Amino acid sequence: MAALGGSALLVDLDPVAGGLDVLLGIETVPGARWSGLRLDGGHLDPDELLGGLPQWASAAVLSADVSPAPDAVAQVLDVAARAGPVVVDLGRWPSPARGAALPECALTVLVCGADVRSVTGARAIRLGLEGGPVGVVVARSGRDPAPAARVADLVGAPLIGAVSGLRRRDDSPLDPSALPRALTRVARGVLDAVDGLARAS
């Protein structure tokens, strides 16, 4: 969402992935991570929540340095949804935190490579997702053995788009204004899919 110039909250629920703040290059930016978030079951103002988190462009980022409690996840997502779009990294494996977040997701997006191993793993994850709609974004890496549409068909979910993999070249923050156009198109595709689901409901 930051790549499109809008505000959003990025929520990380995968403590073993190294941290969303590290991926974006903002690990030294001050602000709360899950371990420093104090909810205590009380009233939480959306502006107070977003203002206390590290920022990546116009997006606030809540990184998982610990595995958050399910009730904390539910409270954060409920509050954050009042402020704007929320993007959640659910992680690959079932967990109490993921179980609390999934019912709140309007759309689950699987990011999948085009090789046999990636497709097999994404299909297993897809079969374990119950309930809401699922889409596929194919992450390309050079000469892929299967077209993106075929990958989505094998995974068993509609194709949203395809994009080449992103890698940070140094320790500087990932620049949202310099992201590939294909990634921007994919982000718009996700937003369009969510809007379509909202209109249909």
HELIX and SHEET records of a PDB file:
HELIX    1   1 ALA A    2  LEU A    4  5                                   3    
HELIX    2   2 LEU A   20  LEU A   24  1                                   5    
HELIX    3   3 TRP A   34  GLY A   36  5                                   3    
HELIX    4   4 PRO A   46  GLY A   51  1                                   6    
HELIX    5   5 PRO A   70  ALA A   80  1                                  11    
HELIX    6   6 PRO A   96  ALA A  101  1                                   6    
HELIX    7   7 LEU A  102  GLU A  104  5                                   3    
HELIX    8   8 VAL A  116  LEU A  127  1                                  12    
HELIX    9   9 ALA A  148  VAL A  155  1                                   8    
HELIX   10  10 PRO A  176  ALA A  178  5                                   3    
HELIX   11  11 ARG A  181  ALA A  200  1                                  20    
SHEET    1   A 4 GLN A  55  TRP A  56  0                                        
SHEET    2   A 4 ALA A  59  LEU A  62 -1                                        
SHEET    3   A 4 ALA A   8  ASP A  12  1                                        
SHEET    4   A 4 VAL A  86  ASP A  89  1                                        
SHEET    1   B 3 THR A 108  CYS A 112  0                                        
SHEET    2   B 3 VAL A 134  ARG A 140  1                                        
SHEET    3   B 3 LEU A 159  SER A 164  1                                        
END                                                                             
